[in-house]
Amino acid sequence: MRIYFTFEPRTDLREPLVAEFPQVDFIFETGISIEELQRADVLVTYGEDLNKENMNYTTNLKWIFVASAGVEKMPAQAIMERNILVSNVRGIHKTPMAESMLAHILAIKRALPWIYEQQKKSEWSKKAKQSELRDSTALILGPGAIGSEVGRLLQAFGVTTIGCNRSGKEAAYMDNIVCFDQLIEALPKADIVISVLPKTDETTHLLNLEHFKAMKSNAIFMNFGRGNLVEEDTLIQAIQAGEIGYAVLDVFEQEPLAADHPLWSLPNVIVSPHISSHSSRYVERSLEIFKPSLEKWLRGEKDLENVMDLSRGY
């Protein structure tokens, strides 16, 4: 069996992997090689280097392991036509992303951006507008692995959590659950609105101006899922009209965000360049999911962890 990585893990991660599976030929390269793609039985990729053209060379490929949660940049139709199994690393982002979200929330609540600016000016001032996180309410769009983890952390700070998903099905660390159809009624209760929704047809422009008008005028809106959730012109209009108090954005409709984009300079907006999931342990955690799945694959089993339904986008 030939397994082709289109990225190179660190030596301390790569060598134990190779030693653990001596019956496998591992190929590690940075970027796509058509020659290796033709020979590979299994492909391990971040998901951004495959396209419809190079999929024509995947004559032996049976399984794609995506070291990412999102697959929107992958040629889903071409993969499905070839009946290639796809699995991903859903869940490994929950720790760094939840910590990133909590860091932003606490920074805003405890006026850290203002404090940092005062330090730059060497100005001693006690006029910081600080508030407490305790006894607030957070509405979490997409209470899956990531959403539930941020819910767990927020509950530890005394925050009431409301989860919102397509079905209204209960989720971990949510005090209450609503479905998408009930979202507009739930928004006025929330001090913090967090989205970690994937990119699907149903989530595209799920939020419109009426949703922002329903939010508290001092609400913190955070998008850490995908940029398709709201049209950026609508978001800008809501911010400029004072419909919300703060916007913390890790994802955007077009990435990278253009240097002249108004979101860079709008007050009370934090632009995070899609880095909330970054961690020095990212590949390590990816391999922790890959190895048990590879063991199953070598035994001829197909019930791998995080098998994806590409027709639904997750």
C-alpha positions as MATLAB code, in Angstrom:
seq = 'MRIYFTFEPRTDLREPLVAEFPQVDFIFETGISIEELQRADVLVTYGEDLNKENMNYTTNLKWIFVASAGVEKMPAQAIMERNILVSNVRGIHKTPMAESMLAHILAIKRALPWIYEQQKKSEWSKKAKQSELRDSTALILGPGAIGSEVGRLLQAFGVTTIGCNRSGKEAAYMDNIVCFDQLIEALPKADIVISVLPKTDETTHLLNLEHFKAMKSNAIFMNFGRGNLVEEDTLIQAIQAGEIGYAVLDVFEQEPLAADHPLWSLPNVIVSPHISSHSSRYVERSLEIFKPSLEKWLRGEKDLENVMDLSRGY';
ca = [
       0.000    0.000    0.000;
       1.233    3.461   -0.932;
       0.216    6.468    1.177;
       1.000    9.887   -0.215;
       1.229   12.930    2.081;
       1.109   16.270    0.253;
       2.771   17.911    3.257;
       5.737   16.920    5.401;
       5.144   16.310    9.112;
       7.963   17.105   11.508;
      10.600   14.405   11.828;
       9.520   13.543   15.383;
       6.002   12.819   14.076;
       6.942   11.250   10.754;
       9.456    8.670   11.996;
       7.136    7.011   14.564;
       4.395    6.824   11.929;
       6.666    5.030    9.465;
       7.972    2.679   12.171;
       4.446    1.811   13.342;
       3.315    0.765    9.858;
       6.282   -1.023    8.221;
       3.964   -2.643    5.657;
       3.105    0.758    4.179;
       5.122    2.798    1.678;
       4.884    6.405    2.871;
       5.669    9.269    0.490;
       6.037   12.756    1.974;
       6.183   15.737   -0.376;
       5.123   19.359   -0.210;
       2.509   19.907   -2.894;
       0.897   17.666   -5.487;
       2.990   15.422   -7.711;
       0.983   13.922  -10.581;
       3.290   10.901  -10.655;
       2.715   10.174   -6.964;
      -0.981   10.891   -7.272;
      -1.235    8.195   -9.947;
       0.426    5.626   -7.685;
      -1.260    6.473   -4.367;
      -3.778    4.191   -2.695;
      -4.360    6.699    0.103;
      -3.934   10.470    0.009;
      -3.301   12.635    3.081;
      -3.846   16.316    2.324;
      -4.970   19.621    3.796;
      -7.610   19.603    1.052;
      -6.590   22.691   -0.901;
      -4.280   21.070   -3.475;
      -6.830   18.803   -5.174;
      -8.844   19.998   -8.171;
     -10.957   18.493  -10.964;
      -7.949   18.305  -13.285;
      -5.553   16.397  -11.066;
      -8.381   14.119   -9.903;
      -8.159   12.559  -13.381;
      -4.885   10.942  -12.274;
      -6.257    9.260   -9.145;
      -6.569    5.866  -10.797;
      -5.689    3.853   -7.664;
      -6.990    6.175   -4.977;
      -9.500    4.692   -2.538;
      -9.301    6.937    0.550;
      -8.581   10.624    1.113;
      -7.714   11.695    4.649;
      -8.172   15.454    4.979;
      -6.131   17.081    7.738;
      -8.738   19.826    7.958;
     -12.387   20.106    8.954;
     -13.615   21.978    5.879;
     -13.713   20.449    2.415;
     -15.346   23.269    0.452;
     -12.249   23.758   -1.718;
     -12.127   20.097   -2.752;
     -13.637   18.780   -6.032;
     -16.496   16.990   -4.284;
     -18.326   15.847   -7.403;
     -15.206   14.302   -8.963;
     -14.419   12.499   -5.700;
     -17.944   11.134   -5.356;
     -17.978    9.947   -8.976;
     -14.884    7.860   -8.237;
     -16.453    6.452   -5.064;
     -13.450    7.554   -2.976;
     -13.972    7.489    0.782;
     -13.170   10.784    2.514;
     -12.565   11.323    6.216;
     -11.268   14.326    8.094;
     -10.006   15.556   11.452;
     -13.264   16.970   12.761;
     -12.833   17.759   16.435;
      -9.115   18.544   16.597;
      -9.781   22.265   16.208;
     -11.915   22.463   19.309;
      -9.155   23.265   21.809;
      -7.298   26.065   19.960;
     -10.495   27.552   18.502;
     -12.380   27.554   21.803;
      -9.376   29.137   23.514;
      -9.158   31.768   20.756;
     -12.845   32.636   21.101;
     -12.642   32.848   24.873;
      -9.522   35.019   24.618;
     -11.329   37.501   22.353;
     -14.410   37.572   24.587;
     -12.402   38.202   27.750;
     -10.253   40.797   25.989;
     -13.367   42.766   25.034;
     -15.100   42.339   28.391;
     -12.006   43.395   30.334;
     -11.078   46.181   27.874;
      -7.674   44.754   26.975;
      -7.459   46.483   23.547;
      -8.047   49.830   25.271;
      -5.485   49.026   27.982;
      -2.872   48.141   25.338;
      -3.512   51.433   23.533;
      -3.104   53.377   26.777;
       0.236   51.689   27.360;
       1.445   52.690   23.897;
       0.624   56.307   24.787;
       2.155   55.999   28.288;
      -1.160   57.275   29.585;
      -2.344   56.353   33.087;
      -6.136   56.222   32.924;
      -8.830   54.351   34.825;
     -11.605   55.077   32.303;
     -11.701   51.580   30.869;
     -15.219   50.386   30.027;
     -15.068   46.945   31.610;
     -17.829   44.431   32.188;
     -18.129   40.881   33.492;
     -18.643   37.714   31.502;
     -20.506   35.999   34.343;
     -24.324   35.900   34.058;
     -24.303   36.673   30.349;
     -25.870   34.516   27.613;
     -24.122   33.067   24.565;
     -25.917   31.816   21.469;
     -23.776   29.280   19.629;
     -24.587   28.542   15.992;
     -23.301   25.038   15.318;
     -22.912   23.332   18.726;
     -20.821   20.452   17.402;
     -17.336   19.551   18.615;
     -16.037   23.137   18.533;
     -19.268   24.793   19.625;
     -19.715   22.399   22.528;
     -16.152   22.983   23.706;
     -16.590   26.750   23.775;
     -19.913   26.125   25.510;
     -18.123   24.093   28.179;
     -15.622   26.873   28.817;
     -18.293   29.566   28.871;
     -20.422   27.612   31.332;
     -17.386   27.483   33.642;
     -17.497   31.297   33.635;
     -21.163   31.301   34.622;
     -22.533   31.902   31.113;
     -25.871   30.515   29.945;
     -25.461   28.746   26.598;
     -28.054   28.403   23.839;
     -27.191   26.126   20.944;
     -28.682   26.591   17.495;
     -28.576   23.908   14.808;
     -30.583   22.746   11.816;
     -32.549   20.059   13.637;
     -32.927   21.427   17.154;
     -31.256   18.243   18.426;
     -29.689   18.469   21.888;
     -25.935   19.084   22.132;
     -23.355   18.894   24.904;
     -22.832   21.903   27.182;
     -25.912   23.728   25.894;
     -28.477   24.877   28.453;
     -31.066   25.218   25.703;
     -31.317   24.316   22.020;
     -33.186   26.015   19.178;
     -33.343   25.208   15.469;
     -32.562   27.590   12.608;
     -36.253   28.475   12.263;
     -36.271   29.761   15.861;
     -33.062   31.782   15.559;
     -34.669   35.200   15.154;
     -36.586   34.710   18.435;
     -33.467   33.592   20.340;
     -31.133   36.391   19.251;
     -32.503   39.137   21.558;
     -31.524   36.994   24.575;
     -27.848   36.755   23.597;
     -24.994   38.939   24.800;
     -22.599   36.938   22.611;
     -23.439   35.325   19.257;
     -20.872   32.806   18.024;
     -20.995   30.955   14.707;
     -18.908   27.862   14.016;
     -21.166   26.619   11.220;
     -19.701   24.794    8.202;
     -20.200   26.010    4.651;
     -23.310   24.444    3.146;
     -26.168   25.638    0.941;
     -28.314   25.987    4.054;
     -25.809   28.146    5.953;
     -25.025   30.448    3.009;
     -26.261   33.930    4.009;
     -28.200   32.383    6.883;
     -27.934   35.703    8.701;
     -29.425   38.834    7.184;
     -29.960   42.376    8.412;
     -33.092   41.415   10.342;
     -31.034   39.007   12.428;
     -28.581   41.758   13.359;
     -31.430   44.120   14.197;
     -32.739   41.429   16.557;
     -29.415   41.299   18.448;
     -28.661   43.477   21.453;
     -26.982   46.744   20.493;
     -24.006   45.810   22.708;
     -23.818   42.166   21.561;
     -20.520   40.620   20.530;
     -20.907   38.852   17.165;
     -18.226   36.269   16.353;
     -17.853   34.328   13.105;
     -15.358   31.479   13.403;
     -17.087   29.062   11.038;
     -17.174   30.099    7.382;
     -17.428   33.467    5.671;
     -20.543   32.532    3.698;
     -22.710   32.960    6.830;
     -23.472   36.609    6.080;
     -22.913   38.955    3.163;
     -20.126   41.297    4.177;
     -22.048   44.356    2.940;
     -24.861   43.358    5.307;
     -22.434   42.911    8.184;
     -20.818   46.292    7.502;
     -24.235   47.932    7.375;
     -25.170   46.376   10.737;
     -21.910   47.523   12.355;
     -22.190   51.054   10.995;
     -25.826   51.288   12.121;
     -24.872   50.252   15.651;
     -26.997   47.106   15.552;
     -24.230   45.241   17.432;
     -21.472   46.306   19.798;
     -18.532   44.287   18.496;
     -17.646   41.959   15.612;
     -14.832   39.413   15.904;
     -14.196   37.809   12.520;
     -11.873   34.904   11.781;
     -13.419   34.050    8.387;
     -14.523   36.074    5.377;
     -16.370   35.671    2.074;
     -13.147   36.309    0.162;
      -9.814   35.369    1.694;
      -7.339   36.877    2.132;
      -9.217   40.041    3.037;
      -8.268   42.810    0.613;
      -5.983   45.484    2.069;
      -8.535   48.202    1.271;
     -11.512   46.315    2.708;
     -13.537   48.498    5.122;
     -13.604   45.783    7.806;
      -9.947   46.537    8.567;
     -10.745   50.054    9.759;
     -14.272   49.866   11.157;
     -14.464   50.613   14.894;
     -15.197   47.705   17.218;
     -14.155   45.119   14.625;
     -11.387   42.583   15.198;
      -9.972   40.946   12.075;
      -8.350   37.583   12.725;
      -6.814   36.190    9.493;
      -8.366   32.702    9.741;
      -5.849   31.587   12.353;
      -8.019   30.662   15.334;
      -7.423   26.929   14.779;
      -3.641   27.220   14.482;
      -1.633   25.292   17.020;
       1.816   23.754   17.306;
      -0.001   20.470   17.997;
      -2.163   20.509   14.852;
      -0.382   17.773   12.867;
       0.171   15.732   16.025;
      -3.574   15.676   16.686;
      -4.310   14.924   13.023;
      -2.108   11.838   13.168;
      -3.835   10.725   16.372;
      -6.996   10.417   14.273;
      -5.259    9.070   11.171;
      -3.424    6.165   12.824;
      -6.471    4.300   14.237;
      -8.266    4.824   10.928;
      -5.271    3.439    9.040;
      -5.254    0.366   11.268;
      -8.906   -0.231   10.368;
      -8.209    0.396    6.678;
      -5.427   -2.167    6.643;
      -7.875   -4.708    8.113;
     -10.307   -3.973    5.294;
     -12.712   -1.988    7.490;
     -14.404    1.170    6.204;
     -16.049    2.497    9.387;
     -13.327    5.092    9.908;
     -13.558    8.064   12.231;
     -15.089   11.217   10.733;
     -16.214    9.758    7.405;
     -17.680   12.640    5.422;
     -20.787   13.000    3.280;
     -19.500   15.255    0.512;
     -22.995   15.760   -0.858;
     -23.821   17.626    2.371;
     -20.454   19.314    2.751;
     -19.524   17.820    6.141;
];
